[in-house]
Amino acid sequence: MTSPVLVAVVSTELMAEFFTAADVERLRAAASVLGGDWVRVDRLADVPDLGTTRVVLTSWGAVPFDAELLERMPRLELVAHTGASVKTFVTDELFDRGVQVTQTGAAMARPVAEVSLTFTLLLLHRIGEMSVALRAPGGWYDPAVGVQHQILGAPIAVIGASRTGRSYLELIRALGARPLLVDPTVDAAEAATLGAEKVELPDALRRARVVALHAPTLPETHHMIGARELALMPDGAGLVNTARSWLVDGDALEAELATGRIAAALDVFDEEPMPQDSPLRALPNVLLTPHRAAGTAEGRLEQGRIVADEVEAFAAGRPLQQAITRDQLAVMA
């Protein structure tokens, strides 16, 4: 293996999901402009000599770019992530060395927002509970599943005006919901421009038929939804989490859901894959998906296109469009 200028640490399967043949050619051409070859590997450790590497493409499971690793890459200038969250591997050392970091969260906001909307509609209309009831021997409609609601005119709490939160806001507004926005970084005027009423968390929880989480992973958001907050939700309300399990006290949520008082739709969990003996698997008022809210074919290809765009721009000396700073990283999910 030659010493490459561009290293794609992306599995063969994910390369096929992310990059069209044309985008792979764009990466190859960019590497040529940068003065060398490119290589795809499963691990950075598979590359014996990283001395000429200027660009690294990362995917899930990326190792931290600590001082020891960076010593092997003295010419590194760009880390381009095929996903959104880079908190687990982007380090202060990267920024200290002037390395640029970019990611593809812009491509993931819409598909995650669509799943969040889907969850919202399923919870409002009690589709999950009715489906479970019908699968039981002799099962049919059971009024015990609770009151069904439409989204038109429904108060929906949006916790976090992130990119995904804003995309979700746009979708529920188009369907006639009454959004309640909780975000300390957004004032009432900006909330109004988003078509939402700015409220504090306790008020949102008391009023909403569905609470959708789109907040970042910060010290102050850890378990922001706990037993006390869940108790504020009205009977029959639903909780949607396509963001991070970090935001919810999992034990408190399991206990509240076990009572049947509220429902939930979850795409993220403290332990992934979810343990086979998780009580959530057996609850009829819980909808579960395996952390795949952003996994659309179109979204994946958009992620690859963004990465190719950014690498191409870097090679041409143009500004990056999706670069993140140290300060931005601190408030990202």
N, C-alpha and C positions, 0 to 999 in steps of 0.2 A: 504494500500500500504506500503510495506517495504521500508526501506531507501536503495536505489539502489547505486551500484558503477558505473553503466553506464546508462545514460539517453539519449534516442533517441527522440529529439524534432522534430519529422517528422510525418506528417499526415499519416493516414492509406493508402490513395491512393498513396502517394509518396513512402512509404515503399515498396509497391508492384511494383512500377516502378523501384526503385533503387536496391532492394535486392532480390536475389534468395533465395530459402529456404536454400540452402547450406551456403550462406553468412550470413543469419540470425542466423544459428546455429554457425557460426564462432564468431559472436558478443556475443552470449550466452556463448560460451566456454571461450572467452576472459574475460568476466565479472566474470566467475567462477575462472579463474586464478587470477584475481585481488581481489578475496575474497568476492564476493557477487553476487547479481542478477542484471538483467537489466530490464528496463521498457521503453515502448514507450508511449509518451504523445503528446498532441497537443501543450501544453504550459508548460514552466518550472514552472509556478505558480500552475500547477496541481499536483506537487510533494510536499507534506507537509514538508518533511525533506530531505534536500540535504547535510546533514552533512557528509555522507560517499561517496558522488559522486566524482569520480576521472576522469570520461570521460563524455563529453556531445557531442552528435551528433546534428548538427544544419542543418536547411534547410532555405528556403526563409521565410522572416519575422521574423528572429531571433532578440530577444531583445538585446540591448547593455549589455556587461558584465562590468557593472560599479562597483564601490566600494561597493555599497549597495548589489547588487546581489552576488558579490564575497564573501561578509561576510557570506553568507548562504552556501558557498561551500569552506570551508577552505582546503579541500583535493583535489580540482580540479587540474588536471595535464595536461589534453589534451582536446582541442576543435577540433573536426573533422567535417568539413563542407561538405555537400553533393553537394554543388555548387562550384562556382569559386570565385566570389567577396565576401570578408568578411569585407569590409571597413565600412559597416553600423553598425556592432556590435562588432568587435574586437577593444579593447581599450588598451591604454597604461598600465592600471592597470593589464590587463592580462599578458603582457610581464614583467611588474615590479615584478609580483609574480612568474615568471618562468614558466608560463603555456605554453605548446607547442600548436601551431596552425597549422592545416593542411587543405588542400582543394583539390578539384578534377578538377581543371582547365585543367590538362593534358588530361582528358577524353573528354573535351568539345571543344578543339581546332579543331579537325578534322571535326566534324559535322558542326560547325559554319563556318569553311573554305569552306566546301562543299556548304553551302547555299550562301556564298559570291560568290563562283564560279558560282553557278546557276544564281544568280542575274546578274553577269557580262555577262554571255552568253545571258540572256534574254534582257538585255539592248543593247548589241551590235547588236543583231538580230532584235530588235524592236518587240519582241513577245507580250509584254504587249499592246502596242498601236494597233497592228494588231488584237489582240483578242477583244479589246474594239470595234474596227471598225466593226468587223464581227458580233457582237451582236446587232448592231443597225439595224433597219428595212432596208432591202435592202443593207446592208453594204457588202463591199468587200474590195479589196486592195485599199488603198488610199496613193498615193505617198507623201502626206503631213506628214505621220508619220516619214519621214526622211530616211536618207541613212542607209542601213544595212551594218554591218562589221563582219568579222570573227575575232576570237581571235588570229589566227596565224599571227605573226608579229605586233600585236596591242600593242601600248604603254599603259601599265596599271600601274597606280600609286598605290603603297601600302604605306599607311601612318601608320607606326608603325611596328617594327619587333618583335612584341609580339609572344607568342606561336601560336596564331591563325594566325597572320600575316605571320609567317614563314611557317605554314602549307598551307596557301593560296598561298604563293610564289611558293611552291613546285608544287601545282596543276596547276597554270597558266603557269609555266615554262614547264611542261610536255606537255602542249597544244600549245607551241610555242609562247607565248606572250613575249613581251619585257618589263620586270618589271623595274619600276622606284621606288626606295626606299627612303622614307623620314623618318629619325629617327636620332636625334642628338646623340644617344648613340652608333651608328654604324658608323665605318669609311668606306672609299672607299674599302679598302682591304676586310673587312668582308662582305660588301655588294656584292662584286664580288664572294666570296665563296658561297653566297646565290643565285647567278645567276642574280643579279640585279645591276643596275647603281644607285649609290648614288647621289641624287639631293636635292636641297632645295625645300621647299613647293611651292613657286610661279612658279618655272620652271616645277615642276611636274604637277601642275594644268593646265598650258598652253599647255603642250604636250600630256597629257593622254586622251585617249578615254573613259576610266573608271577610277574613283578614288575610291579606297576601303579603308575604315577607319578601322584601327585595333590598334589605339593608346590608352594609358591608361588614366584614369580619374585623371588629375593633375591640379593644379591651372593654369599652363601655357598652358594646352590644352583646357581650357574652351572656347567654341566658336572659336576654331582655324579655323573653316570654317564659315566665315561670308559673308556679302554682297560683300566685296572687293574680297575675295577669289573666291566666286562663279562666279563673273564677269570675272575672268581670264580663266575659263573653256571654251573650244571651243564650238561653236554651235553644238548641237547633242551629246555632251558628257553626261556621266552618273555618278551619285554618288551612291555608295553602303555604307550603314551603318548597320553593324551587331554588332557594338561595344557598344557605349553609345551615347545617344542623347546629352549628355554634350558637345560633340565635335563640334556640329553644332548649329549655331544660327537659331532656328526653324522659327522665323518670316522671316528672310532673305531668308531661303530656300523656304518657302511657296511662297514668292513674286517672286522669280526667277523661280520656277516651274510653277507658274500661267502664265508666259509669253510663256511657251512651248519651250523655247530655249534649255533647258537641260532636262534630265530625272533623276529619282532617284528610288532606291529600298531600302526600309527601314524596319528594324525589331525592331527598338527601338525608343521610343518616350518620350517627356518630361512628358506627362501624360499617364499613362497606367491603365486601358484600354483607348484607344484613344477616345476622345469625339465624339459623333455621328455627331456633326455639324462641325467636322474638314474639312477644305477645301481640304485636301489631299485625302479624300475619293472619291472626284468627279473628280480628275484630271486623264486623260487617260495616261499621261506620268509618272505615279507613281505606282510602285508595292509595296504592303504592306503585311507584315506578322506580327502576334501578339506576337512578342518577343519569338519565338519558334525555333530559329536557332539551338539551342543545344538539341532540344527535341526528338532525335531519340531513339528508343527502345534500340538499341545497346549501344548508348552513355550513357543512363541512367544506364543501368546495369554495364557498365564500371565504372561509378561514384561510384556505390555501392560497387563494387569489390575493388576499391582503398580505400574507407573508411574502409572496413573490413580488408584489408591488413594492413592499418596504425594502427588500433586498436589492431590487432593481434601482430604486431611488438612492439607496446608500452607495451602490457601485457607481452611480452617475454623479454623486456629490450633491444630490438634492435633499431637501429636508424630509424627514420621515413624517408621515401623517398620523401614525398611531403610537408615537413614542410616549413613554411615561417617565416621570421624574421621581426622584426620591420622595418628595412631598406627596405626590399623587399615590405612590405605592402605599404610603401609610394609611390611606383612607379607602383603599380598594378591597373588594371581597377576596 
